[in-house]
C-alpha cells in the first residue's frame, strides 16, 4: 500500500503539469495568427495587436520592447474570423495604401503573411473594415 501511495504521489503531479497548455508569444507561435493595428500621425506611434489561434492575445506599441499579454479571447471567435477570411477569398485582396493615420490587418500562417494596409480616408472593402472592427471589439 505504501508503494502505491508513493507511486501515486509521483505520478499525479506529472499528470497535472502535463495537462497545462503551452503559452506562446507571437514570435514562436507555430500556427495561424492575426496581427492588426493602427497608428501614424505627427508622432508616428503605432499600436500592434496579435491574436493567436489558441486564443492568446498580445499588445505592443512602437515604444514597447516586448509583447504585453492581454486576456485570452475565445478560440471559437478567432476560428470564425479565420474562416470568414478564407471563405471570402480575402487572401487574394490587395491593398497597400497607407495614409497619415494608417490601419493594417495581417493574416499569418506558417511563413506566409498577407498584409492589408489602408489610410483613414481611403476606400477599402467593407468586409476588411468589419473584420478589423470585430477584432478590436474582441480585445476591448
N, C-alpha and C positions, 0 to 999 in steps of 0.2 A: 504494500500500500504506500509506503514511504517513497519507493522508487517511482510509482505512478504520480504521486504528488510532485516530486522533484522534476519529473519529465514534463508534466503539465505546466509547472511554473516556468520552464524554459520555452516551451512551445507557444503558450498563449501570447506573450509579448511579441514574439516573431510574427504571429498571425495578425495581431493588432496593427503593428507598424508596417506590415507588408500591404495592408489594405489602404493605406493613406495614398491619396492621389499625388502625382508628381506635380510640383509647381515649376512653371517655366517663366522665362522672360521673352519678350518679342525677339530677342537675338538668337535664342536657342529652341524656339518652338518648332517642332517637326511637321506640323500640319498647316491647315489654312489659317490665315488671319486677315483682318481688315484694319487698315490704317486710315484715319481721316483727321481733318483739322482745318484750321483757318488762321489767317494772320496777314501781316503786311503793314501797310500804312506808314506813317512817318517813322515810328520806332522800329519797324521791321520785325516785330515779335510774332512768333508762331506758337500755337498750341497743337500738339500732336496727341492723338488718342489711338490706342492699339487695343483691339478686341480679338482674343484668340478663340479658336473654335471650341476649346474646352470651357469657355465662359470667363476666363481670367481677363481683366481689363487693366490697362495702364495709361498713365498720362505722362507727357514730357513736353517741356517748352524749350524754346531756344536758350533760355537762361539756366536750364537744369543740366546736370551732368549725368544723371541716372534716371531710370524709369521709376515712377511712383505708382505703387499698386493701388487700384481702386476696388470698390466692391465688385464681386463677380456678378455677371449677368446670366440670364437664362440661356442654357445651351440650345434649347428649342428655338428661341427667338433668333439666335445667331445663325443657326442652321437655316431658318426661314429666310434670312437676308441673303445668305449664300445661294439658296435655291432660287430666290427671286432674281438675283444677278445672273444665274445660269439660264433660267427659263426665258428671261427677256433678251438673252443674247447680248448682254452689255459688254462682254469681253471684246466684241467687235466694234464697239462705240469708241470713238476717239475724240478727245477734246484736250487741248493744251493751250488755253487762252487765259493766262493769269491777268489780274488787274491790280490796282492799288491795294485793295483788300482781296485776297485770293482764298479759295476753298479747294480742298483736294480730297479725293477718295481713292484708295488703293486697295486692290484685292491681291493677296499673295498666296501662292500655293507652290510648294517646293521652292525652286529657284526662280519661278516666273512671277513677275509683278505686272499688274495692269493699273496704271495711274491715270486718273482724270483730274484735270486742273482747270478751274474757271474763275473769272473775276466777278465781283459783285454785280456789275451792271451788264454782264454778258449773258447771252441766251444759252441755256443748257437744257437738255432733255429733262422734262419734269419728273421722269422716273428716277433720275440721278438725284435730284433735289429731295425726292420723297425718301429714298434710301438714306441720304445724308441726315435728314430730319429725324428719321426713325432711330438712327444710331445715336444722335445727340440725345434723344428722349430716353434711350436705354441707360445712358450714363448719368442722367440727372437725378 
